[in-house]
Amino acid sequence: MRRPVLFSGIVCLLFLSGCLGSVFDEDIETVLNVEANNERVTIETIYEQGELSSSSTETIEFDFSGSTSLVTIRTFGLITDDGRSFSIDADEGTTIALDFDHHGMYEVELYVVDSEKNNVTTTKTILVEQTIRWTEEGTGDPQSLFFDARPGNDGNAPSYVMLNSTVANPSPFLELNGRDVDVEWTVLNVEGQCMGNREIVENGGSVTWNTLHFAPIDMHEIEMTIHEGQDEINIEHVVALRYTE
């Protein structure tokens, strides 16, 4: 005699600890159990002497091996909100790797298809943040750093951008012609200037400007201007695009 089924036709979503998610359909008794090896990663872009040196890619692995069914599982797959989709035959593997090379708050739909053509799904949010490191040494005419605050999936803008910028005014070797330098930071977006700062950097000294800007949009430019002083300066920018759920 078949046992009664409670809540027939309802898909129940169970969130377990860590990165583990489980979906169970009581009609077909198929469980989707997916573990992601990470849900928040940071990609890094590095500029040396104002030229792009490297740009990293982060990979998230989704492990479907904990999924079970009273019938045969045929397919594991995922669909991202930036238009990508991947699937594998369950007989050939249980892991799908997904690469990210642009920041954003990505929604990933995960699914399993069994031999009865039943499809059980769940979603997971992946946060991809970005750090940009820029160095320029011995310059009397600093270049601008441009960065794009638009996410890779055209979704929500970063929650905020942090800028940590240091200007050093090294002393000449013979200490004959060293002088202070008057420098200005200007951060521009499509609407004009959104942040700025101006400092006198003493001969042999350095100045660091730390600032925070919420909900940055579109392209940004960090422009450095030397108003007075002919000394060559060293510049280090660290830009961090961050997301909060």
Secondary structure, DSSP 8 states (H G I E B T S, - for coil): -----TTTT-EEEEE-STTEEEEEETTTTEEEEEEES-SEEEEEEEEETTEEEEE--EEEEEE-TT-EESS-EEEEEEEETTS-EEEEETTT-SEEEEEE-S-EEEEEEEEEEETT--EEEEEEEEEEEEEEEEEEEEESS---EEEE-S-TTS-S--SEEEEEEEEE----TTSSS---EEEEEEEEETTEEEEEEEEEE-TT-EEEEEEEEES--SEEEEEEEEEE----EEEEEEEEEE---
